[in-house]
Amino acid sequence: MRDQSQIVDLFNGMGLSEVALRLEERAIVRSIRDQANRVVNCDASNIRKSVHAARRQLKVAAFLMEKGCIDELSSELMELISLRLANPSVSLKELGCNLAVPVTKSTVTYRWKKLTAIAESQGFSLE
């Protein structure tokens, strides 16, 4: 027998209900621990991705400032750069909420892609 419920039924049928309860308890604890590990791993991965994106954005902003391209940008893009420089660790959603005219995370992502394309046209490379 490989199925836990069959093993528990066997123990109960043999009058070993305490053993069956301990077996079920261990299975529940193992399941909860596995679920907690999955949640922690997912959170850690999301944090790593956010930090990586923020670093990339800071490099783009620094490059554009160094090249003197900032003055040629729209006010929305300039504000986004300023906000990222002032808040290097906030998420894209938080950046969007903190703009003078709040925008969605999707809009912030679009604007960073636009800034990255401008930087790349000026010779920027992440490598």
C-alpha distance (Angstrom), angle and dihedral (degrees) to the residues before:
residue distance angle dihedral
M1 . . .
R2 3.77 . .
D3 3.80 102.0 .
Q4 3.79 111.3 96.2
S5 3.79 93.7 -144.9
Q6 3.81 90.2 56.2
I7 3.80 91.0 49.7
V8 3.82 90.8 49.1
D9 3.81 90.1 49.0
L10 3.81 89.5 50.4
F11 3.82 92.1 51.1
N12 3.80 90.8 47.3
G13 3.82 90.1 49.1
M14 3.79 89.5 51.8
G15 3.79 90.7 52.0
L16 3.79 93.2 -107.8
S17 3.78 96.6 124.8
E18 3.81 93.2 145.5
V19 3.81 90.6 57.2
A20 3.82 89.3 46.8
L21 3.81 90.9 52.1
R22 3.81 92.3 49.3
L23 3.80 90.2 49.3
E24 3.80 91.3 51.3
E25 3.79 91.0 45.3
R26 3.81 91.6 53.7
A27 3.79 90.4 48.8
I28 3.81 91.3 51.6
V29 3.82 92.8 47.7
R30 3.81 90.5 48.4
S31 3.81 91.0 49.3
I32 3.82 93.1 49.7
R33 3.80 91.7 46.7
D34 3.82 91.1 49.9
Q35 3.79 91.0 49.4
A36 3.82 91.8 48.7
N37 3.82 90.1 50.6
R38 3.80 90.9 51.8
V39 3.82 91.1 51.3
V40 3.82 92.5 48.1
N41 3.81 92.0 47.7
C42 3.80 91.1 49.5
D43 3.82 91.9 49.3
A44 3.79 91.5 47.8
S45 3.79 90.6 50.5
N46 3.81 92.0 49.9
I47 3.80 91.0 49.9
R48 3.81 91.2 50.2
K49 3.80 90.8 50.5
S50 3.82 92.0 48.8
V51 3.80 92.5 49.3
H52 3.80 91.3 47.6
A53 3.82 91.5 50.5
A54 3.81 92.0 47.4
R55 3.82 91.5 50.9
R56 3.80 90.6 50.0
Q57 3.81 90.7 49.4
L58 3.81 91.7 49.1
K59 3.81 89.6 52.6
V60 3.80 91.1 50.1
A61 3.81 91.1 48.5
A62 3.81 92.7 48.2
F63 3.80 91.5 48.0
L64 3.81 93.0 50.2
M65 3.80 90.9 48.3
E66 3.80 91.5 48.0
K67 3.80 91.5 50.6
G68 3.82 91.2 47.8
C69 3.80 92.4 -121.4
I70 3.80 94.4 128.8
D71 3.81 94.8 89.0
E72 3.80 91.0 56.2
L73 3.82 93.6 56.4
S74 3.78 126.6 96.7
S75 3.79 116.9 -99.4
E76 3.84 90.3 -108.2
L77 3.80 92.4 56.0
M78 3.80 92.6 43.9
E79 3.80 90.3 50.9
L80 3.80 91.1 49.5
I81 3.80 91.5 52.3
S82 3.81 91.8 47.7
L83 3.77 91.5 48.8
R84 3.82 92.7 49.3
L85 3.79 91.7 48.9
A86 3.81 90.4 50.0
N87 3.82 92.8 44.9
P88 3.80 109.0 31.8
S89 3.79 95.9 166.8
V90 3.81 104.1 45.9
S91 3.80 121.8 107.8
L92 3.79 124.4 -109.2
K93 3.79 89.7 -106.4
E94 3.80 90.5 54.2
L95 3.80 90.8 47.7
G96 3.78 89.8 53.3
C97 3.81 92.5 49.0
N98 3.81 92.1 49.9
L99 3.80 96.8 53.1
A100 3.83 117.8 107.2
V101 3.80 87.4 -109.9
P102 3.83 103.9 32.1
V103 3.80 115.9 -129.0
T104 3.79 135.9 -177.2
K105 3.79 126.5 -92.4
S106 3.80 87.4 -108.3
T107 3.80 91.4 57.5
V108 3.81 91.3 48.4
T109 3.82 89.5 51.0
Y110 3.81 90.4 49.8
R111 3.80 91.3 50.4
W112 3.81 92.4 50.0
K113 3.80 90.0 50.4
K114 3.79 87.7 52.2
L115 3.82 91.4 49.2
T116 3.80 90.8 47.6
A117 3.80 91.1 51.0
I118 3.81 90.2 50.7
A119 3.81 90.4 49.5
E120 3.81 91.7 47.7
S121 3.80 90.4 51.4
Q122 3.82 86.0 57.1
G123 3.81 92.6 51.5
F124 3.81 101.5 -88.5
S125 3.79 118.2 154.3
L126 3.79 129.9 173.8
E127 3.80 90.8 -141.7
